[in-house]
Amino acid sequence: MFSLDREKRFFNEMFDEAYGVRPCYENLYDYFSNLSPMMLANLQRKAEHLFINLGVTFTVYHESTSMERTLPFDILPRVIPEEEWNILDEGLRQRVRALNAFLRDIYHEQEILRDQVIPRELVVSHPDFCWAMVGLNVPMNEYIPLAGIDVIRDDQGKYFVLEDNLRVPSGISYVYENRKMMTQLFPEICQQHIIEPIMPSLSYLARYLQSLAPRRTSKPTVVLLTPGRYNSAYYDHVFLAQQLGIDLVEGQDLMTLDNRVFMRGVEGLRQVDVIYRRLDDAFLDPLVFRPDSMLGVPGLISAYRAGNVAIVNAPGTGVADDKAIFSFVPAMIEYYLGEKPLLDNVPTYLLKNREEQDFVINNLEKMVVKKTTGAGGYGMLIGPKASEQELEAFRKILRKSPLDYIAQPTIQLSQHPSFIDGLFANRHIDLRPFVIGGKKVIPGGLTRVALREGSLVVNSSQGGGSKDTWILRSHRGERECQLCSTVKPTA
Amino acid sequence: MLNRQADSLIWLARMIERAENNARMLEVYYAESTEEKEAYWESLIAVTGDVALFRQHYDQIDALSAFDFLSFSDKNPNSIYQCLRQARENALVVRETLPNEIYEVVNAFYLVVRSCAEKLTGKAPLEFLHLVKKRSFLFQGMIEAILPQGKGWSFLQLGRYLERADKTARIIDAANAHPYKEKENLWLRVLLSVSAYEAYQREWCGRMGPREVIDFLIHQPDFPRSLRFSIAQALEAAQKAFKNGLPIAEPIKLLEQLDQYLRFNTIDEIERQGVHFFLQSFLRENNKVGFAVNKILFHSRDSA
C-alpha cells in the first residue's frame, strides 16, 4: 500500500530515516494499511462526488473558457504533534504582531525607515504602498485581522516561513470542508485520535470581526464584500459568510451617505460597521483607486477615514507581504517586539544588491526565482527543472529588472504519502495556517499537496490538492464533539 | 435580506416550478397513442408561448421534437435544462442565506439534468420526467422542513405560486383550444398532468367534462395547484414579504384584485365570457404582479 520509494534528500512526514513509522502516525498507518486499494479509491471518488454536489468548487479561468473544479482531496491526513505545533503557533502569532506593528509604523511615524532598518525606497516606492492610508487611524490599530502564512519544512524537518499573505488570503473553507469530509468518510479513525478542534476558531473570528466595529452598538453589522460569484474563490466567501452568520454583499448592495456605509435591503437601509472584503485594494473605491472599478463602493475610503467603518484587512497591507520586504521580517520582530524570531525565513536573495545578484545568476540552476509582486505560482522559475534556454532567458530578465525579482535556494519541501492511483506515493506538501489578529491561530491549517510526481508547485491553480491537517494532542484535554462541534473535556 | 437576493429567491423557486411543470405537461401524452395526440403537441408548444422559437429550430411538431425542445434544448430559455441552469445561478447568489442542504439539492438537481441532457437524448424520457418531478418535490419539501419562515421563505413562496398559477392557466387554455376538446380522455389527461385526478374524482364522482374540470382547476379552494389556491398563497406570501406599513405595496393590491376576480367569476360567468378570454386576462394580470415586484426591488431602491 505504502510506496517504499522514498527520497533521502527530503524530510518525510510519516516515516523516519530508517523507514520506521513516526509515533504520531502509528494508528493511521495501521488503519490505512488494512484497507484495500479498491475501497480507498471508492472513498476518494465518493469524496469528489460529495464536493461536486455540495458545490465546494473553484473556477479556473483559462483563456476564454472557465471550468469548475474541485480541489482534489487526499484521504490520508497530515498529522502535526502538539509539541511541534506549539512552536509554530507562537512563532506565527509573533510574526503577525510584528507585521502589524510595521504597517502601523510605515503609515504613521515611519520610525523603522528613519532608523534605516529597512531601506526607505523599498517601502515608499512600492506599488502597493497605499498613500490613502498615510496618517489614517484604523480601528483598534488592527491592519491584519486574518493572515495566511505559508510554512514549509527543510530536509531536517525544521519549519521555515516561505511567504506571508496579508491581503485576502484564501483557502480557509477547505480547512473546514476537509475536516468535515474526513469525519464523514473515516469516523472510526477520527475518534481514535484526540484532534485539536477547529470549529471554535470560527466563532472567535466572528467575535473578533465584531469587536472591530467603531460604533458602540450591541450587535454590529458585519458584511463580507465579494467581487461576485465569478470570482474563483467564491466558495470561500460563501462559506465564511454562512459560518460567521454575516451578509454576503457586492459593491452594488452598499452605498455611502454622510460618511457612513449602508446596506440596501428589503427592509430599508442598515448601517454597516465592519467590512471583511475579499476584493483587492485597487477595486475598493472608484473615487480613490481605480476609477473604472464597478465592484467597489464610491465613498468607502472617505467613510473609513472618518472612522465610521472598519475595513478588514486594511488597504495597503500588500506592501508588507511583498517578497522583498519578506527578508526583513526577522529584523522587524526584533525591532518592534524586542524578541528573537521563533520561526526562520527561507533564505532570500535580493537582486538589487550587486553581490547577491552575481551569486544568484551564477547559481541560477539551484535557485527558485519569483516575481516580488506575483501570486499563484505564475511567472516563476524553478532552476533545477528549467532548460538551458529558460535559464538564459531569466538571466537576461534579472539583469534588466533586478528589483522585480527575488531568489531563494531550491527549497526542500517535505514529503507526505498521498493516495494516488491505488497507492500511497510520496508527494511534496506545504502548510498554510491562518492567524486571527496575531492572537489566535486556527489549529492546523490548509496542507497543500503537489500531486504531480516530483513537482514543488502546490498552488490549486496549477494541479495542487489538499488534505486534512490534524494537530494531535498527546495527553488528555478537550476535544471537539462530533455531533455539535462544541468543545468537551475528554474522559 | 438584500433586494438582489430577494429577486434571486423568487426566480430560484420560479425556475424549479417551471421545470416541474414542463415535465408534467410532457408526461401527460408521452405514453399515449390516441388520435388526439398529434394535435396535443401543437397546443403544448402554444402553451409555453414559444411557437416562433420552436419553428426556427424544428421542421415538424411531434413527440420527439417537443420533448427535445421542452427538456434539453439550449436554444429554449424555458427548457427544463435551462430552467435548472438559471435556478442554480440564482441559488448561487443567495447561497449563504440558505442551509447547505438546500443548495446541495438544487446543485445536484442541475448536475443530474445536465448529465441527462448530454447522454439521454431521446432515451427513457419518462424516467427522466419522473426524476424532474421527484427532485422538485425534494426541493419543496426541504423548504418546508428546514428553512426558517422569514422573508426569504416568503419570496420563495411568492415565486413558486406565481409560476404555478401561470402554468395551470396555460394548461387549461391549451386543452380548451384542442380540436378534440369534447373527448373525456383529454380532460382525464389534463387532470393527471397536474396530479389532480384523485382529488377531482372525490369531488365529482366520475363526471368528467370540460366544464367540471375547468371549474375544478380554477376554483377548487383546497387543491394546491388550482388558480385560487395559488393566488391565495401568493397573496399571503406577498403580505409577509412587503408588509412595511402604509402605503400598501403594489403587488399586494394586484394580488388582492386577482383573488377577487377568481372568486366572483363563477364557471357560468367564465363560459359566458369565453374560457380563453378569461384565462388570457388572468395571465395578463398575473404577469403584472411579477413586474410590480420587480419594480419595488429594483426601482425604488432607497425606500423599499
Chai-1 contact restraints between the chains, C-beta under 6 A:
chainA,res_idxA,chainB,res_idxB,connection_type,confidence,min_distance_angstrom,max_distance_angstrom,comment,restraint_id
A,N53,B,E104,contact,1.0,0.0,6.0,A-B,restraint_1
A,N53,B,N107,contact,1.0,0.0,6.0,A-B,restraint_2
A,N53,B,A108,contact,1.0,0.0,6.0,A-B,restraint_3
A,L54,B,E104,contact,1.0,0.0,6.0,A-B,restraint_4
A,G55,B,N107,contact,1.0,0.0,6.0,A-B,restraint_5
A,R229,B,L92,contact,1.0,0.0,6.0,A-B,restraint_6
A,V238,B,R95,contact,1.0,0.0,6.0,A-B,restraint_7
A,V238,B,E96,contact,1.0,0.0,6.0,A-B,restraint_8
A,A241,B,E96,contact,1.0,0.0,6.0,A-B,restraint_9
A,Q242,B,E96,contact,1.0,0.0,6.0,A-B,restraint_10
A,L248,B,E96,contact,1.0,0.0,6.0,A-B,restraint_11
A,D253,B,L2,contact,1.0,0.0,6.0,A-B,restraint_12
A,R264,B,R301,contact,1.0,0.0,6.0,A-B,restraint_13
A,G265,B,M1,contact,1.0,0.0,6.0,A-B,restraint_14
A,G265,B,L2,contact,1.0,0.0,6.0,A-B,restraint_15
A,V266,B,M1,contact,1.0,0.0,6.0,A-B,restraint_16
A,V266,B,N3,contact,1.0,0.0,6.0,A-B,restraint_17
A,V266,B,A6,contact,1.0,0.0,6.0,A-B,restraint_18
